[in-house]
Amino acid sequence: MKVKSSKDVVYDWVFVVICVLISLICVVPMINLLAKSLSGTDYLIRNEIYLLPKGFNLNAYTTVLKDVKYVRAFFWTVFLTVVCTVLSLTMTTLCAYPLIFEKLKGRGFINVFITITMFFNAGTIPNYLLMKQLGLLNNPLVLILPGCLSVYNMIIMRSFFYGIPDSLRESAEIDGATFFQIMVKIYVPLSKPVYATLALFYAVGRWNSYSDALMYMKEAKFYPLQLLLYNILNNINQVEVATQEGFSAPGLSESLKAAIVMFSTIPILLVYPWLQKYFIHGVTLGAVKE
C-alpha cells in the first residue's frame, strides 16, 4: 500500500473542504426553505427563521394539499415526467443503436447532421410557428413530443453501446437473432447504468421545465407544477386571487411559497437514491481505468 506524502494529504483535505462548501451552498437554502414552510407566521414576519423551524406547524402544507389546482398540477407533472422519460429513452435507444453499425449507409452524414442540432436551432419564434402549424398549441402533446430526444443524451448512449463487445452481437447474428432482438435482449439489459443516468437526466429536465407550457399552453388545467410555482413567485396571479389564497398576508405568504417550493422539489429528490447505484457508474462513462 502506497503511503501518501504530506503534500498529497494537504491536497486531499483541500478537496474535501471544497466539496463540503459546495454541498453547503446547495443544501443550506433547501434547509432554510423547509424551516420556513414549517414555521409560524409571527416568526416569519420578524425574519427569525434560519435553519430550524420556530412555531412548528403544517398549516402551509395543509393549505397547499387542500387546493385542487396544486394537487392536480402535481399528478399531471408526475404523469408527464413518467411518459416523457419512457418515450425519451425509447427514442434515444432507437436513434443510438443503429449508429453503432459501421455498415449503416450514410452513418457519417447522419452523425454530423444530428450533432449540428446541438449547436444551432431555429429560435423561439420559428419553433412557435412550427407548433402552430402542427396543431400542437394548447395541446398536451406539445409538452411531450418536442423534447422527446436529446442529442447529447443520444451520444452518451451511443458511446456506451460502443463499449459492448461486437462478439456478442455477432454471436447473436449467427444464431439467427434479428436487429431488434439483439437490441432488446443484449444491448438494453447490458446498459442499465446508462439508462439509469439518462432516465434521471430526462426526468429532472421534464420535472423542472415550465417554459414550454408558458409559451404553448393556455388552459390552466394543463399547467405543470413548476409553471404554477413560477406564476406565484413572480406575482403573475391576479390580486384578488392572491388575497383569497393568503399570498398577500405577511408571513403566511412566505410560508406558503416555501411549502410550494418544497412540494415541487422533494418528489424528484426522492428519485435519486433509487438510481444512485447505476448513476455513479453511468456518469463515469469513458473514464480511464487503472
CORJO-V454637 format. One line per field, one symbol per residue. ss: DSSP state (a for helix, b for strand, c for the rest). phi: phi as a letter, one per 20 degrees, with the letter a starting at -180 (. if undefined). psi: psi as a letter, one per 40 degrees, with the letter a starting at -180 (. if undefined). A space follows every 50 residues. Layout:
ss->???
phi->???
psi->???
//
This chain:
ss->cccccaaaaaaaaaaaaaaaaaaaaaaaaaaaaaaaacccaaaaaccccc ccccccccaaaaaaaacaaaaaaaaaaaaaaaaaaaaaaaaaaaaaaacc ccccccaaaaaaaaaacccccccaaaaaaaaaaccccccaaaaccccccc aaaaaaaaaaaacccaaaaaaaaaccccaaaaaaaaacaaaaaaaaaaaa aaaaaaaaccaaaaaacccaaaccaaaaaaaaacccccaaaaaaaccccc caaaaaaaaaaaaaaaaaaaaaaaaaaaaaaacccccccc
phi->.fefffffffffffffffffffffgeegfffffffffddffffffeldec ddfcmgadfffffffeefffffffffffffffffffffffffffeffffe efeffmfffffffffgffdcbfoffgfffffffemdfldgffedfgdfbd fgfffffffffffegffffffffffnfegfffffedfffedggfffffff gffffffefbffffedddfffdfffffffgfffdleffffffffenfeeg nfgffffffffffedggffffggfdggefffffegnffde
psi->hhhiidddddddddddddddddddddddddddddddeeiidddddefehc ehiifhifdddddddehdddddddddddddddddddddddddddddddee hdehheddddddddddeddhididdddddddddefehfhdeeedddfehh ddddddddddddehhdddddddddeeiiddddddeddddefddddddddd dddddddeiedddddehdhdeehiddddddddeefdiiddddddeeeehi cddddddddddddedddddeddddedddddddeeheihi.
//
